[in-house]
Amino acid sequence: MDAICDLPPITTHQAFVDFLDLLHEDFLESGSQWENDTLPRYLAAMHRWSAIVKEGYQNTGQAVPENAPDVPWQLFADILLAARVYE
């Protein structure tokens, strides 16, 4: 998973799609090593981190994205909802 964390910033739709592909591959190869290795745990962690996103960046020594208010939050919600039923 370290290689995924070392990727350049994701600034395009295709880069996001590629990131999801790498994340999926990483889970298939080493998901048992993930802290949140089940869907319920992963979603719970996603929820907790999303609630403190600014502090999450600061705690890991990363700059808080300047455009955070402009992030298309509805797009992320739509992606997560669609994945429930999309084949």
Secondary structure, 3 states (H helix, E strand, C coil): CHHHHCCCCCCCHHHHHHHHHHHHHHHHHHHHHCCCCCHHHHHHHHHHHHHCHHHHHHHCCCCCCCCHHHCCHHHHHHHHHHCCCCC
